[in-house]
Amino acid sequence: MAEPIRAGTPADEARKKTALYLTLVVGWILLDQATKVLVQNTLRLYSPVPVLGDFFRLTYIYNPGAAFGLHLGGWSRILFSVLALVASAALFGMYRQSDWNDRLRMYAIPLVTGGAIGNLIDRIRSSRGVVDFLDFGWGEHRWPVFNVADIGVTVGALLLAVSLWREEKKLEAEEDVVAT
């Protein structure tokens, strides 16, 4: 006869959460850095390579600023580096406090963190900025060039927003039940 499934202890849950967090953060950083090394070793700087015609190209550039070309002059590198460190620490604190059963949050926070650290590594390594290479658009109408780290930050932030929205809706529903 099979053993019944038992709920883990809080210590078991904490170990699982930490293992998942580290696996996802480190995995995303490695994927990001591997793609950037590949781009740097195979593409010419500022020379677009069509993948799906003009719609999707690989264009190796350096971005000294942040998302969407946000640039604060000479302070960009320092400011965005500090911001990545502070955000990563805050997100880890949020992750530790999060419910293991909130799967969206268990994946969202490490994706954001891995992306932030991936771009932080670029800022530390080079004063030229972050390596970007994913280039979408039509003709002169192009989305800002981005990278795998940016995908982690964006997708993770969206998943985190959905998780927080669901939590808020659940709390509102519980309050409605108590009020009635």
N, C-alpha and C positions, 0 to 999 in steps of 0.2 A: 504494500500500500504506500502511496506517495506521501511524503512529508507535507503537512499543511504550510501554506505560505504565511510567514509571520512578518509583521512590520518590523523594520530595523530599529535599532536603538538610535537615539540622537547622535551618538558618536559615529555610528555606521553611516547615517545620513550625511553628517559633516564630511566624512572621508569621501563618500561618493560625490558630493558636491565639489569638493576641492579637486578630486581627480578629473571630473568632467570639466571644470573651469580651466585647469592647467592644460589638459589635452586640447581643448578648443582654442585657448589663447595661443599656446605654443604652435599648434598646427596652423592657425591662421597666419601667424607671423612667418613661419617657415614657407608657407605657400606664397605669401606676399614677397618675401625676400628672394625666393627662388625665381619667381616671374620677373622681378626687377633685374636680377643678375643675367637671366636669359636675354632680356631686352637689351641690356647694356652690352652684352657680348655679341649680339647678332644684328641689331639695328643701328642705323646711322642717326645721330642726333638731328632732330627737326626734319626728318625725311619720311613723310607718310608712306606706308606700305598698305595698299588696298587688300582687304580680306574679303569683304562682301561689297565690291565696287567702292563707290564713294561713301556709302552708308556707314560701313564699319572699316576703320583703318587702324593700324598700329602706328602710333606716332610717338617716338621717344623724345620726351622733353623733361626739363627740370622745372618744378613749380616752387618758387621761393616762398609762396604764401600758403594759403589753406584752400579749402573747398571753394569752387567757383571763382578761383583767381583772387580771393580776398588776400590783400597784401598790405602790410603796415610798415613798409619801408625797412630800414635796418633793424627794426625791433621784431620783425616777423618771426625770425628763427628762434629767438629767445622766448618770445611770448607764446608761440604755438608749442614749443617744447615744454614749457612750464605747464601750460594748459593741458597737454597730453598726460603729464605726470599726475596732476591734481585730479583730472577726470578719471584716470585709471584707478587711483586710490579710492576715490568716492564710489566708483562703480563696484570695486571689490567689496567695499563695506556694504553696499546695497545687496550685492550677490549673497554675502554671508547671512544677511537678514531675511533673504527671500525664501519662500516656501519651495521645497524640493519638488512638489507636485505642479508648480507653475512652470511647465516645460518651456513655454515661450521665453520666460525670463531666464531660465537656466541656459538657454542658447543665445539669447539676445545680448546679455551683458558681456560674455566672453568674446563675441564677435566685435562689439564696439571696442573693447579693450585691446584685442589683438590688432585691429586696424589702427587704433591710435598709437600703439607701440611700434607697429610696422613703419608708420610714417615718421615717428620719433627717431627711429634708427637712422633713417635717411637724413634727417635734419642734423643729427649728431655727426654722421659720417661725412657729410658734404655741405659746404656753405652755399652751394648752388641750389639746394632745396631737395624736394621730394621727387623721385622718379615717377613720372606718369606716362601712360602709353596707350590706354584704351580710348579710342577716338571715334565718336558717333556723330552723324549729322548728314546734311545734304548741302553740297557745295560750300558756300560761305556761312551757312547756318549750322553751326556745330555746337554740340554740348561741350562744356569744358573737359579737357582730357583728364582721365582719372586712372586709378590703379586698383589692385586687389584689396589693399588696405581700406581704400575708400568704400569699396563694396561692403566690407565687413562693418564699417562704421554706419553706413546708410541702412543696410538691411537690419543690422542689430538695433539701431535706433527706432526703426519702424516697428520691429517686433516688440521692443520694450514699450513703445507707446501703446500698442494693442494690449499688451499685458497689463499695463497700468490702467488703461481704460476699462478692461474687463474687471479688474479689482475694484475700481470705483463703482461700476454698475452693480457688482455683487454686494458691496457695502450699502449702496442705496436700496437695493432690494431687501436686505436684512433689516435696515432701518424702517422700511415700509411695513414689514411684517410685525416688527416690535410696536410700531405706532398704531397698528390696527387692533 
